Amino acid sequence: MPTRNFSRKTLGQRKYPYLLKGLEIVRPNQVWCTDITYVRLAKGYLYLVAIMDWFSRYVVAWRLSNTLEGSFCEEAL
């Protein structure tokens, strides 16, 4: 079951550098981003993955799933 504060750092967790620092994003399809979140329903959860173009903020693809198996993310990509 999902809990709050997924982004909270835990002991021993590695911090990764921001790889886009200093990169000027000047055209569509130069950089895509993705996010997975959950939607609470009366009898459970749905999981939403979205792939967006960083420059235009356009949603390139999205999928819903009732499980967190990776296949729905692959389908979106």
Secondary structure, 3 states (H helix, E strand, C coil): CCCCCCCCCCCCCCCCCCCCCCCCCCCCCCCEEEEEEEEEECCEEEEEEEEEECCCCCEEEEEEECCCCCHHHHHHC
